[in-house]
Amino acid sequence: MSAEPEAIPFTSPLHPSYRQDLPDGLVLRWMDRATELKKVCEFAATYGAQEREGGAYISFIFHKLKRIFRIGKETPLLRTPYDCAIIEDTTKEDRPIIACAVLYQHELHYDSVSLNVGRPEFVLTDYRYRNRGLQRAVHDLLHAKCEARGDALTIIGGIKYFYKQFGYDYAVEMGGGFTTNVDAIPKLKGGEIESIEIVDAQPDDAHFFAEFQERRQRKQRNLLWGPTTEEYWRWHLTMWHDDPENDHIRALRLVRHVPSGVVVGWLHTAVKRTGRAFRIFDAELDLDNVPGGDQLSVIAVMSSLLRALRAVGQGDDGAELPPFVQFDWNVGAQCVVKDALERIGQLEGLAERRRYAWYVRVPNYVGFLRRITPVLEARIAESTTFASYTGEVVINMYRSHIKMVLEGGKIKSVEAGKGGADGSNAFSVPPDGTFNRLLFGYKSLGELMDYNPDVDIGSEKIKGLIELLFPKRVSSIFSWF
């Protein structure tokens, strides 16, 4: 439970009345959800008009923010009514909001260890106030709040390079994907009936999504993953169905095997097609649940699913659209759907898009390594070489270092030290976020050493231990917002 506002000092970033004076009459503070939601949403809509032409994007931003902060609705993304930082210009009579950022809190898992994770979103600045360091001030406040409430790390997806200025680096796979052509979908053979139907998910279907996420994790063994709680999925589904503006958001849909009535997967898609392609943001199939489960049924199920998706993407609301040409799949590298598409020849000759990545910021490496000690010790225990290892490992970050002491295969201590530390027991890595790429399995030690001479190893034994402690692993973070 968080402390009551009366018990928190006014100078603390956790206090709802916290404020910081910036140059030129600007003030950084927390939004009051009860009284200022409309004002922030209007600013977001104005920002959309500055950034892109067309009312659809403006409406999308406006309703997305309003939906997150809807008064009276409990949300698993926000922890207090004061999780949106704003900057207002007090020199003007109407004190306009000229910058903002929302702060979510997710529960994610690093392998078997549960972590609270902060996530900035809706990072917006009026173009007339840019290049003044305002978002640096906003993020300093968000990071201070994250650290005060005990978040182990912060993640964010978005503008290329921009967030590296605030201590982030790319460290977890996100995005990418591929396209498939609508005209390549296998046709239904004469005398056959469709085996798959796609239906909009309802709030009472939340347990399906939680169960499928658990199954996905057991199969793929993602490093950073989540969420899996039924509460989380129920909130999303309830908000979607309660929102009269749901044309502006994405949809969760179930994949049902018609002959048996068994739910065999789910889809996270656009509500409707707006261009030549229909977008699928995530997809999960548990083909083991398909009655029969053999190669023939997998091909039949995937072919039927594509035909059902074509019907969804075609739409029937009378809107004038360009010809329906492609499905745009934004699914992970290990997605079962991708494998099934390959089986029926849907990916032949098609190039994959370059994958993007989540930015990750770890404010305290010592604290984080202590948190994930059970994971590191489990990896050591699985090794025949290091299961009973006793010795020191020094993570040399050139201006500082971290010393890990192991005894009999157990981590006895993790301590910070000043200054660099070379030697045969040292693993050297620059203090610019590069370590994040290894820590979260985004790159292997060999890949980091190949492209960055500042990444170095003091001995072959330490190299083997670092590769054991921090292997390359895929992660999967579901992101509706």
C-alpha positions in Angstrom: 0.0 0.0 0.0 1.2 3.5 -0.8 1.5 6.1 2.0 -1.2 8.6 2.5 -0.4 12.0 1.0 -0.4 13.6 4.4 2.5 11.3 5.4 4.6 12.2 2.3 6.8 15.4 2.4 5.8 18.1 -0.1 9.3 17.9 -1.5 8.8 14.2 -2.4 8.0 13.4 -6.1 5.3 11.0 -4.6 3.3 13.9 -3.2 0.4 14.9 -5.3 1.1 18.6 -4.7 4.8 18.4 -5.7 5.9 21.2 -8.0 9.1 22.4 -9.5 9.7 25.9 -10.9 11.4 25.9 -14.3 12.8 28.9 -16.2 10.5 31.4 -18.0 7.6 30.9 -15.7 7.1 27.2 -16.4 6.0 24.9 -13.7 6.4 21.1 -13.5 3.9 19.2 -11.4 1.4 16.3 -11.3 -1.9 16.5 -13.0 -5.0 16.2 -10.8 -7.1 13.6 -12.6 -10.3 14.8 -11.0 -10.1 18.4 -12.3 -7.6 18.5 -15.2 -8.2 15.4 -17.3 -10.1 17.4 -20.0 -7.4 20.0 -20.2 -4.7 17.4 -20.7 -6.7 15.5 -23.3 -7.3 18.8 -25.2 -3.5 19.4 -25.1 -2.9 15.9 -26.4 -5.4 16.5 -29.3 -3.7 19.8 -30.1 -0.3 18.0 -30.1 -1.7 15.5 -32.6 -2.8 18.4 -34.9 0.8 19.8 -34.7 2.4 16.4 -35.5 0.1 14.9 -38.2 -2.6 16.1 -40.4 -6.0 14.5 -40.2 -8.7 14.1 -37.6 -8.3 10.4 -37.1 -4.9 10.6 -35.3 -6.1 13.5 -33.1 -9.2 11.6 -32.1 -7.1 8.5 -31.4 -4.8 10.4 -29.0 -7.7 12.2 -27.3 -9.7 9.1 -26.6 -6.7 7.0 -25.7 -5.7 9.4 -22.9 -9.3 9.8 -21.8 -9.7 6.1 -21.6 -6.6 5.6 -19.5 -7.6 8.3 -17.0 -11.4 7.6 -17.0 -12.6 8.8 -13.6 -14.2 6.0 -11.5 -12.6 3.2 -13.4 -9.9 1.2 -11.6 -6.9 0.6 -13.9 -4.0 -1.8 -13.4 -1.7 0.6 -15.3 -1.9 3.6 -12.9 -1.1 3.5 -9.2 -2.5 6.9 -8.1 -4.7 9.7 -9.5 -1.5 11.7 -10.0 0.5 9.6 -12.5 0.6 12.2 -15.3 3.4 14.8 -15.1 2.6 18.1 -16.8 4.3 21.4 -17.4 2.2 24.6 -17.6 3.1 28.1 -18.7 2.1 30.4 -15.8 2.9 33.5 -17.7 -0.2 33.2 -19.8 -3.7 33.9 -18.4 -5.1 30.4 -19.2 -1.9 28.7 -17.9 -1.8 26.2 -20.9 -0.3 22.8 -20.6 2.7 22.6 -22.9 4.3 19.2 -22.1 3.2 16.0 -20.4 4.0 12.3 -19.9 2.0 9.6 -18.2 3.6 7.0 -15.9 2.3 3.4 -16.0 3.4 0.7 -13.6 3.5 -2.9 -15.0 4.2 -6.2 -13.2 6.6 -8.1 -15.4 8.7 -11.1 -14.8 12.4 -11.6 -15.3 12.4 -15.3 -15.8 10.9 -16.4 -12.4 11.3 -13.1 -10.5 8.4 -10.7 -10.4 9.3 -7.0 -10.9 7.4 -3.7 -10.7 8.3 -1.8 -13.9 7.7 1.9 -14.7 6.7 2.9 -18.2 6.4 6.5 -19.4 3.9 7.0 -22.2 2.2 9.9 -24.0 5.4 11.9 -24.0 4.2 15.2 -25.6 5.7 18.7 -26.0 4.2 21.7 -27.7 6.4 22.4 -30.7 6.7 26.1 -29.7 8.5 25.1 -26.4 10.9 22.4 -27.7 14.7 22.4 -27.3 14.5 23.7 -23.8 15.2 20.4 -22.0 11.6 20.2 -20.8 11.2 16.4 -21.3 14.5 15.9 -19.4 12.8 17.6 -16.4 9.7 15.6 -16.9 11.6 12.3 -17.1 13.7 13.2 -14.0 10.4 13.5 -12.1 9.1 10.3 -13.5 12.3 8.4 -12.7 12.3 9.9 -9.2 8.8 8.6 -8.6 9.7 5.2 -10.0 12.7 4.8 -7.7 10.7 6.1 -4.7 8.0 3.5 -5.2 10.6 0.7 -5.8 10.3 0.1 -9.6 13.2 -2.2 -10.6 13.5 -0.6 -14.1 11.7 1.6 -16.6 10.8 0.7 -20.2 9.6 2.8 -23.1 9.0 2.4 -26.8 9.0 5.2 -29.2 11.1 7.9 -30.8 14.4 6.7 -32.2 17.5 7.7 -30.2 15.5 10.3 -28.2 15.3 8.4 -24.9 19.0 7.5 -24.9 19.4 11.1 -23.6 17.7 10.0 -20.4 19.7 6.9 -19.6 17.9 4.3 -21.7 19.2 1.9 -24.3 17.6 -0.7 -26.6 17.5 -4.0 -24.8 14.2 -5.9 -25.4 12.8 -7.0 -28.8 9.7 -5.2 -30.0 7.9 -4.9 -33.3 9.1 -6.0 -36.6 7.1 -8.7 -38.3 6.1 -9.3 -41.9 3.3 -9.1 -44.5 1.3 -11.8 -46.3 -0.8 -11.3 -49.4 -4.5 -11.6 -49.3 -4.7 -13.1 -52.8 -2.4 -16.0 -51.6 -4.9 -17.3 -49.1 -5.8 -21.0 -49.8 -9.3 -21.3 -51.1 -11.9 -23.4 -49.4 -12.3 -26.7 -51.3 -15.7 -27.9 -52.5 -17.7 -29.7 -49.9 -15.6 -28.4 -47.0 -16.8 -26.1 -44.2 -14.8 -23.5 -42.4 -13.3 -24.8 -39.2 -12.4 -21.4 -37.6 -14.4 -18.4 -36.6 -13.2 -15.1 -35.1 -15.3 -13.5 -32.4 -14.9 -10.3 -30.4 -13.7 -11.2 -26.9 -15.9 -10.3 -23.9 -14.9 -9.3 -20.4 -15.8 -12.8 -19.2 -13.2 -14.2 -21.6 -10.3 -12.7 -19.6 -9.3 -16.2 -18.3 -8.6 -17.4 -21.8 -6.0 -14.6 -22.3 -4.3 -15.3 -18.9 -4.2 -19.0 -19.7 -2.8 -18.5 -23.2 -0.1 -16.2 -21.8 0.9 -18.8 -19.2 1.1 -21.5 -21.9 3.1 -19.2 -24.2 5.6 -18.6 -21.4 6.0 -22.3 -20.6 6.7 -23.1 -24.3 8.9 -20.1 -25.2 10.6 -19.5 -21.9 10.8 -15.8 -22.5 13.2 -13.8 -20.3 11.1 -10.7 -19.7 7.4 -11.4 -19.9 4.0 -10.6 -18.7 1.3 -9.8 -17.8 -0.7 -12.9 -17.1 -3.3 -11.9 -14.5 -7.0 -12.3 -15.3 -7.5 -8.9 -13.7 -5.4 -7.2 -16.3 -7.1 -8.7 -19.2 -10.6 -8.2 -17.7 -9.8 -4.5 -17.3 -8.8 -4.1 -21.0 -11.8 -6.0 -22.3 -14.2 -4.1 -20.0 -12.8 -0.7 -21.0 -13.0 -1.6 -24.7 -16.7 -2.7 -24.4 -17.6 0.3 -22.3 -15.9 2.8 -24.6 -18.3 4.4 -27.2 -15.2 5.5 -29.1 -13.8 2.0 -29.6 -13.3 2.6 -33.3 -10.2 4.5 -32.3 -8.5 1.6 -30.4 -7.4 -2.0 -31.0 -9.4 -5.1 -30.5 -8.9 -8.4 -28.7 -10.5 -11.3 -30.5 -10.9 -15.1 -29.9 -10.1 -17.8 -32.4 -12.6 -20.6 -32.0 -12.5 -24.1 -33.6 -16.1 -24.4 -34.9 -16.6 -28.2 -34.9 -15.5 -28.6 -31.3 -16.3 -25.2 -29.9 -12.8 -25.1 -28.4 -11.0 -21.7 -28.2 -7.6 -22.3 -29.8 -6.1 -18.8 -29.8 -6.5 -15.1 -29.7 -5.7 -12.1 -31.9 -4.8 -8.5 -31.1 -5.8 -6.5 -34.2 -6.9 -3.2 -35.5 -10.7 -2.7 -34.9 -11.0 -2.3 -38.7 -8.9 -1.7 -41.8 -8.1 1.9 -42.7 -5.7 1.3 -45.6 -4.5 -1.4 -48.0 -3.4 -3.7 -45.1 -5.2 -5.1 -42.1 -2.9 -5.0 -39.0 -2.4 -7.8 -36.5 -0.4 -6.7 -33.5 -0.1 -10.0 -31.8 -1.5 -13.5 -32.2 -1.4 -16.7 -30.3 -2.5 -20.2 -31.4 -2.4 -23.3 -29.2 -2.5 -25.9 -32.0 -2.2 -28.7 -29.5 -5.8 -27.9 -28.5 -7.0 -28.4 -32.1 -8.9 -31.7 -32.2 -6.8 -34.1 -34.3 -3.8 -31.9 -33.9 -1.9 -33.5 -36.8 -0.2 -31.7 -39.7 -3.3 -31.8 -41.9 -5.5 -30.1 -39.2 -2.8 -27.4 -38.6 -2.9 -26.5 -42.3 -6.7 -26.5 -42.4 -6.9 -24.4 -39.3 -4.5 -21.8 -40.5 -6.1 -21.6 -43.9 -9.5 -21.2 -42.3 -8.1 -18.5 -39.9 -6.8 -16.5 -42.8 -10.1 -16.6 -44.6 -11.9 -15.5 -41.4 -9.3 -12.6 -41.0 -9.9 -11.6 -44.6 -13.6 -11.2 -43.8 -12.8 -9.1 -40.7 -10.4 -6.9 -42.7 -12.7 -6.5 -45.6 -15.2 -4.7 -43.3 -18.9 -4.0 -44.0 -19.4 -0.5 -42.6 -19.7 1.1 -46.1 -16.5 3.1 -45.7 -14.6 3.9 -48.9 -11.2 2.1 -48.7 -8.4 1.2 -51.1 -8.3 -2.4 -52.3 -7.5 -5.0 -49.5 -4.0 -6.3 -50.4 -2.1 -7.5 -47.3 -2.1 -8.6 -43.7 0.5 -6.7 -41.7 1.7 -9.1 -38.9 3.5 -7.5 -36.0 4.3 -10.7 -34.1 7.3 -12.0 -32.3 10.1 -14.1 -33.7 8.8 -17.2 -31.9 5.1 -16.8 -32.7 3.3 -20.1 -33.5 1.3 -18.3 -36.1 4.4 -17.5 -38.1 5.5 -21.1 -38.1 2.0 -22.1 -39.2 2.0 -19.6 -42.0 5.3 -21.0 -43.2 3.8 -24.5 -43.3 1.2 -23.3 -45.8 3.6 -21.3 -48.0 2.4 -17.9 -47.0 5.8 -16.4 -46.3 7.7 -17.5 -49.5 9.6 -14.6 -51.1 8.5 -12.1 -48.5 11.1 -10.1 -46.5 10.7 -9.5 -42.8 10.6 -6.0 -41.5 13.5 -4.8 -39.4 12.6 -5.3 -35.8 12.5 -2.4 -33.3 13.2 -2.7 -29.6 12.1 -1.5 -26.2 14.3 1.1 -24.4 15.3 -0.1 -20.9 16.7 2.0 -18.1 18.1 0.3 -14.9 18.6 3.0 -12.2 20.5 0.7 -9.8 22.4 -2.3 -11.3 23.5 -3.5 -7.8 19.9 -3.6 -6.6 18.7 -5.2 -9.8 21.3 -8.0 -9.7 20.3 -8.7 -6.1 16.7 -8.9 -7.1 17.4 -11.5 -9.8 19.9 -13.5 -7.7 17.5 -16.5 -7.7 17.5 -16.6 -11.5 21.3 -16.3 -11.7 21.8 -19.0 -9.1 19.5 -21.3 -11.0 21.6 -20.8 -14.1 24.7 -21.6 -12.2 23.2 -24.8 -10.7 22.4 -26.1 -14.2 26.1 -25.9 -15.3 28.5 -28.7 -14.8 31.4 -26.3 -14.9 30.3 -23.6 -12.4 27.8 -25.4 -10.2 30.2 -25.3 -7.2 32.2 -22.2 -8.3 33.9 -20.1 -5.7 35.4 -16.7 -6.7 34.8 -13.1 -7.6 33.3 -11.6 -10.8 33.9 -7.9 -11.3 31.6 -6.0 -13.7 33.9 -3.1 -14.7 32.0 -0.1 -15.9 35.2 2.0 -16.2 34.1 4.8 -13.9 32.7 2.3 -11.3 32.4 -1.4 -10.8 30.3 -4.1 -9.3 31.8 -7.0 -7.4 29.9 -10.3 -7.2 31.2 -12.8 -4.7 30.3 -16.5 -5.3 30.8 -19.3 -2.9 29.9 -22.9 -3.8 27.8 -21.8 -6.7 25.8 -19.3 -4.6 26.0 -15.5 -4.8 27.0 -14.3 -1.4 27.2 -10.6 -2.1 26.8 -7.9 -4.8 28.5 -4.6 -4.0 29.2 -1.4 -5.8 32.7 0.1 -5.9 34.2 3.4 -7.1 36.5 3.6 -10.1 37.2 1.0 -12.8 38.6 -2.5 -11.9 40.6 -4.5 -14.4 42.0 -8.0 -13.9 41.6 -11.6 -14.8 38.2 -11.8 -13.0 36.8 -8.6 -14.8 34.1 -8.3 -17.4 34.3 -4.7 -18.8 31.4 -2.9 -20.3 30.9 0.9 -20.9 28.5 2.7 -18.6 26.2 3.8 -21.5 23.4 1.2 -21.2 25.3 -1.5 -23.2 25.1 -3.8 -20.2 21.3 -3.7 -20.6 21.6 -5.5 -23.9 23.3 -8.4 -22.2 21.3 -8.3 -19.0 18.0 -8.7 -20.8 19.2 -11.2 -23.4 18.9 -8.9 -26.4 22.5 -9.6 -27.5 25.0 -12.3 -26.6 28.4 -11.5 -25.1 30.0 -12.4 -28.3 27.8 -10.0 -30.3 28.6 -7.2 -27.9 32.4 -7.9 -28.1 32.3 -8.0 -31.9 30.9 -4.5 -32.3 32.2 -2.7 -29.3 35.9 -2.9 -28.3 35.0 -1.5 -24.9 33.3 -4.8 -24.0 36.1 -7.1 -22.9 36.8 -10.1 -20.7 39.7 -10.7 -18.4 39.9 -14.5 -18.8 38.3 -17.4 -20.6 36.8 -18.7 -17.3 35.1 -15.3 -16.6 33.9 -15.3 -20.2 32.2 -18.7 -19.7 30.7 -17.5 -16.4 29.3 -14.3 -17.9 27.8 -16.2 -20.9 26.2 -18.6 -18.4 24.8 -15.8 -16.2 23.5 -13.7 -19.1 22.5 -15.8 -22.1 20.8 -14.5 -25.2 17.0 -14.9 -24.7 13.8 -13.7 -26.4 11.4 -11.6 -24.4 7.7 -11.0 -24.9 5.9 -7.9 -23.5 2.3 -7.5 -24.4 1.4 -3.8 -24.9 -2.1 -2.6 -25.6 -1.3 1.0 -24.8 
